[in-house]
Amino acid sequence: MTDLEWAIGLNRFMLKIIGLWPPDNRDPREAIKSRFRLLYNLITLLFVLAIPSLASLIRVWGNMILMIDNLIYSLPISIAVFKVCIFWYKQEALAPLIDMIVRDWIKPKLKEERDVMLRLAKISRMIAMCGCLIVIVPMVLSVICSLFGITNRHLTNLTDPGKPLAIQSYYLHDVSKSPQFELTLLAQEITLITTGISYYSIDHFLGLLVLHVCGQMENLHLRLTNVRKCTDFDVTLKYNVQDHVRLIRSVEIIDDSFYIMMLILVLYFGIIFCLQGFLIINVLNDDGQLSFMQLVWFIALTTCVLVHMCLYCAVGESLVTQCKKIHRATYEYAWYNINPKAARNLILIMLRASKPIHITAGKIFPMTMATFCNLLKTSASYISVLFANQN
């Protein structure tokens, strides 16, 4: 149980904050608290950030720089709302996967299998901890800068008639006066933190699921490699085939739950990478539309989005690699040294392992490093299209 808590504790804590960790049905109070946190999170996301930022986008429509300045913030906020809704809708489908993780950690296992699970759980925890820092550090800096009237946005009288808020937004009340400005700024900053947690914790949960499956596949590979040492070949092979089918079904559930979200994220990455690349190159060419601090801020945001998409594809690549290792282990087995009837049983796992399993974006293309490279090249090429439209 100690290993289990260490492996999933951070992901569970972040999802519980926003009310998205599947509640224990045996505890009705916990279920009500979870729904209340989720409702609060959605309401604040919509009415404090999403709707005001989109209203501001309508006001600045036609001004390329102001539109990009708005979209850099409003797009991630809209994506966060979409992620929360998708995850909430798929909670029941994902609950068995959490039960699977619990069973895999508490069941008896060899030291080698435990070491594999701990190694991948450590990677998952590192990703989650880095995600927490990505959320907390920018939000704290944003609060400090806003309190001193410093901003990383492009300011005009159209978007900020008074003191600058953290996010380009349009409210029905007058935010240029006190205490409306301070209260609105505080509401924005609190909601930004919950938005950041919503955005990254769902991604980290996806990474937790996929990396856990990768660990189980690596353990399956170890068992297949050493199956010749077992006294009862048929019983051992039957257990491994059942475990392989279980893992394949788990990946199918993960893909069915997240494929729409992954497609939207791929489109979002392409749009954000194009817009931020255009903005940075435009500033360097025109010399002076943004300050040095704003330029650094946008470069940091671009790098963050780039690294995050790379992590999606790296986790998907790891899943494909583990599947290939199982396929190779079955084909390299010395089948000619065993009973012919037992050797025929290897065909079952050979055939299933020959088909790679992966998470996909919209059931269209797999999330692998090759996809990431193609996405980078395509997004970079569209930056020239933005420059052509501007001219």
Residue pairs with C-beta under 8 A, 6 or more apart in sequence:
1 105
1 106
3 105
3 114
3 117
3 118
3 121
4 101
4 102
4 105
4 106
6 121
6 125
7 101
7 105
7 117
7 118
7 121
7 124
7 125
7 208
7 212
8 98
8 101
8 208
10 125
10 128
10 129
10 132
10 204
11 124
11 128
11 201
11 204
11 205
11 208
12 21
14 128
14 132
14 197
14 200
14 201
14 204
15 21
15 201
15 202
15 205
16 34
16 37
17 37
17 194
17 197
17 201
18 37
18 38
18 41
18 84
18 194
18 197
18 198
18 201
19 33
19 34
19 35
19 36
19 37
19 38
19 39
19 40
19 41
20 34
20 38
20 84
20 87
20 88
20 91
20 198
20 201
20 202
21 34
22 91
22 92
22 94
22 95
22 98
23 30
23 31
23 33
23 34
24 30
24 31
25 31
38 84
38 88
41 84
41 194
41 198
42 81
42 84
42 85
44 187
44 190
44 191
44 194
45 77
45 80
45 81
45 84
45 191
45 194
45 195
45 198
46 81
48 187
48 188
48 191
49 77
49 167
49 169
49 188
49 191
49 192
49 195
50 74
50 77
50 78
50 81
52 167
52 169
52 170
52 171
53 70
53 73
53 74
53 77
53 167
53 168
53 169
54 74
54 78
55 169
55 170
56 70
56 74
56 159
56 168
56 169
56 170
57 67
57 70
57 71
57 74
59 158
59 159
59 170
60 66
60 67
60 70
60 158
60 159
60 168
61 67
63 158
64 390
65 154
65 279
65 282
65 289
66 154
66 156
66 158
66 159
66 168
68 275
68 276
68 278
68 279
69 153
69 154
69 159
69 168
69 279
70 159
70 168
71 271
71 272
71 275
72 272
72 275
72 276
72 279
72 298
72 301
73 167
73 168
74 167
74 168
75 268
75 271
75 272
76 195
76 199
76 268
76 272
77 167
77 195
79 199
79 264
79 265
79 268
80 195
80 198
80 199
82 261
82 264
83 198
83 199
83 202
83 261
84 198
84 202
86 257
86 258
86 260
86 261
87 94
87 202
87 205
90 257
90 258
93 253
93 256
93 257
94 209
94 253
94 257
96 253
97 209
97 250
97 253
97 254
100 246
100 250
101 208
101 209
101 212
104 117
104 212
104 216
105 117
109 117
109 219
112 219
112 222
113 219
113 222
116 215
116 218
116 219
116 222
117 212
117 215
117 216
117 219
119 215
120 211
120 212
120 214
120 215
120 218
121 211
121 212
121 215
123 211
124 204
124 207
124 208
124 211
124 212
127 204
127 207
127 311
128 201
128 204
128 207
128 208
131 200
131 201
131 203
131 204
132 200
134 196
134 200
134 304
135 193
135 196
135 197
135 199
135 200
136 193
136 196
138 196
139 189
139 192
139 193
139 196
142 152
142 166
142 189
142 192
143 166
143 189
145 151
145 152
146 164
146 165
146 166
146 185
146 189
147 185
149 163
149 164
150 293
151 164
151 166
152 293
152 294
152 297
152 298
153 159
153 160
153 164
153 168
153 294
154 289
154 290
154 294
155 164
159 168
160 168
161 176
162 175
162 176
162 177
162 181
163 176
163 181
165 175
165 181
165 184
165 185
165 188
166 185
166 188
166 189
166 192
167 188
167 192
169 188
171 184
173 180
173 184
174 180
175 181
175 184
202 261
203 308
203 311
203 312
206 254
206 258
206 315
206 359
207 311
207 315
209 250
209 254
210 251
210 254
210 315
210 316
210 318
210 319
210 359
211 315
211 318
213 247
213 250
213 251
213 254
213 319
214 315
214 318
214 319
214 322
216 243
216 247
217 247
217 319
217 322
217 323
217 325
217 326
218 322
218 325
220 240
220 243
220 244
220 247
220 326
221 322
221 325
221 326
221 329
223 236
223 240
224 240
224 326
224 329
224 330
224 333
224 349
225 329
227 233
227 236
227 237
227 240
227 333
228 333
228 334
228 337
228 338
230 236
233 338
233 339
233 342
234 342
234 345
237 342
237 345
237 346
237 349
240 349
241 348
241 349
244 326
244 349
244 352
244 353
245 352
248 352
248 357
251 319
251 357
251 358
251 359
252 357
254 359
255 358
255 359
255 360
255 363
258 359
259 359
259 360
259 361
259 362
259 363
260 362
262 312
262 359
262 360
262 361
262 362
262 367
263 361
263 362
263 364
265 309
265 312
265 361
266 309
266 361
266 362
266 375
269 305
269 309
269 375
269 379
270 375
270 378
270 379
270 382
272 302
272 305
273 302
273 305
273 306
273 376
273 379
273 380
274 379
274 382
274 383
274 386
275 386
276 298
276 301
276 302
276 305
277 302
277 379
277 380
277 383
278 383
278 386
278 387
279 290
279 298
280 295
280 298
280 299
280 302
281 383
281 387
282 289
282 387
282 390
283 289
283 290
283 295
290 298
309 372
309 375
310 372
312 367
312 372
313 367
313 368
313 369
313 371
313 372
314 369
314 372
315 359
315 367
316 358
316 359
316 366
316 367
316 368
316 371
317 367
317 368
317 369
319 357
319 358
319 359
320 356
320 357
320 358
320 366
320 368
323 353
323 356
323 357
323 358
324 356
326 349
326 353
327 350
327 353
327 354
330 346
330 349
330 350
330 353
331 350
333 346
335 343
335 346
336 343
356 366
358 366
358 367
358 368
359 366
359 367
360 366
360 367
361 367
361 371
365 371
